[in-house]
Amino acid sequence: MRLDHLSYAAGPDGLAGTARRLGELLGEPFVDGGIHPRFGTRNMVLPLSQGTYLEVVEVLDHPASDKAPFGQAVRARSELGGGWLGWVIAVEDLQVLEARLGREAVPGNRWRPDGHELRWRQLGVKGLQSDPQLPFFLQWEGDGSDHPSTGASDRIHLEALEIAGDPHRVSEWLGTPVEGPLDDVKVEWVGVNGVPGVVAAQFSTPTGLVRI
């Protein structure tokens, strides 16, 4: 169980504009990640150190985005102006979580612009929708050579997450202390004055610490 990636919903400037704005803050450009046909979304990605990555995601004008919980979540966040959607944990065996949480994982895939298909199974997006402090889970298929973090230069490292929420609730959801999958990332828990969830992320970059 480890932190796989952070997801950021596009704002009024759209996918390309949001990714360009964040890329300028971090000093590295995002690349076109492609389309999630099952979810009615598309993304742009920025590989980070330690096998993680940052994605900016946008909902498409497609029926799948109205039916799939992930598409619904992206649309709702973008309609609020965009911003942090959530954090995602990678696991080696989703069946353990399916049994513990009483939920069934669903398949996911993404077609990159070069025609390559990434495949995985995921679980817990409905939990994210109802309680945005909670991460959702995925299990990648394949040998890992096409993971979106591949090719990271180690120039950008996720140092800390600021989460509005309750660490005990999140640990209960994970089935392990929240520090487990976040060994290399400091977590700062802040009071919930509004909607719980990721408030900010702090990145070390060649030009210093950047908080988004």
Buried (B, 14 or more C-beta within 10 A) or exposed (E): BBBBBBBBBBBEEBBBBBBBBBBEBBBBEBBBBBBBBBBBBBBBBBBBBBBBBBBBBBBBEBEBBEEBBBBBBBBBBBEEEBBBBBBBBBBEEBEEBBEEBEBEBBEBBBBBEEEEEBEBBBBBBBBBBEBBBBBBBBBBBEEEEBBBBEEBEEBBBBBBBBBBBBBEBBBEBBEEEBEEBBEBBEBEBEEBEEEBBBBBBBBBBEEEEBEB
